[in-house]
Amino acid sequence: MKNKAALLFGALVIVVAGVTIFNIYLNHNISNTTASKQIQVTNESLQEENKELKKQLSEVRPSAQEQQKRDYLNTVHQFIDVSYYREKKGFEERKKVAKSIMDKELYEQFYPSEKFVYGDSYTSIPDDVQLYVQQYDGGQEEVEVIAEFTNHLVIKDENVDDQTHDIIKVSLRKEENKWVVYSIEELKTEIMK
């Protein structure tokens, strides 16, 4: 009986050890499978989020047409700054910018002499600039922009201190991948005070 009991006990120990090893094996496989599925689900979720972010980015990034519009509007702002902002301080810098954004003929109208001496008595400061653009379809080489602004003009020698309301039409053309102002037309200049 002892032999049978020992044999039965040994068989029981082997079965318990086998079941334990089998449970460990299954637990390990289930853990690996669960971790793999979690990684797969996380990966799919991140890919979906990435697609959504790319979509949002494409909606935020300006189109080529919008970028062109921004470029020529920026050129018009620069033109107003260098043409209507007049003061001795910063004259040479404005002159350099003007040369880069105006065609030669228009530049010579605004800056007729290389040896021009700028006096201290004259200042003109444009403010509250509003720009109105024509329809731009993207392939145009020329555009026109209407600019409306107020201009504070002071001429100390003549006791002039005026505020004017100005409306101008600025014509631009594309030269060497940049916008250049080639013509302006004053539509309205009215003294406000």
Number of C-alpha atoms within 10 A of each C-alpha: 6 7 8 9 10 11 12 12 12 12 12 12 12 12 12 12 12 12 12 12 12 12 12 12 12 12 12 12 12 12 12 12 12 12 12 12 12 12 12 12 12 12 12 12 12 12 12 12 12 12 12 12 12 12 11 11 11 11 10 9 10 13 12 10 13 13 13 20 19 13 14 23 19 13 21 24 16 16 20 20 17 21 18 18 20 19 17 14 12 11 14 11 10 18 16 11 14 25 17 15 22 21 18 14 12 17 19 13 9 15 15 11 9 8 7 8 9 13 10 12 13 16 19 18 17 21 16 10 14 12 17 12 15 9 10 15 10 13 8 10 12 16 18 20 19 19 21 21 17 20 24 18 19 19 14 12 9 9 9 11 14 15 18 18 18 18 20 18 19 21 18 25 20 15 13 7 9 14 25 24 26 18 16 15 11 12 12 12 15 13 12 11 8
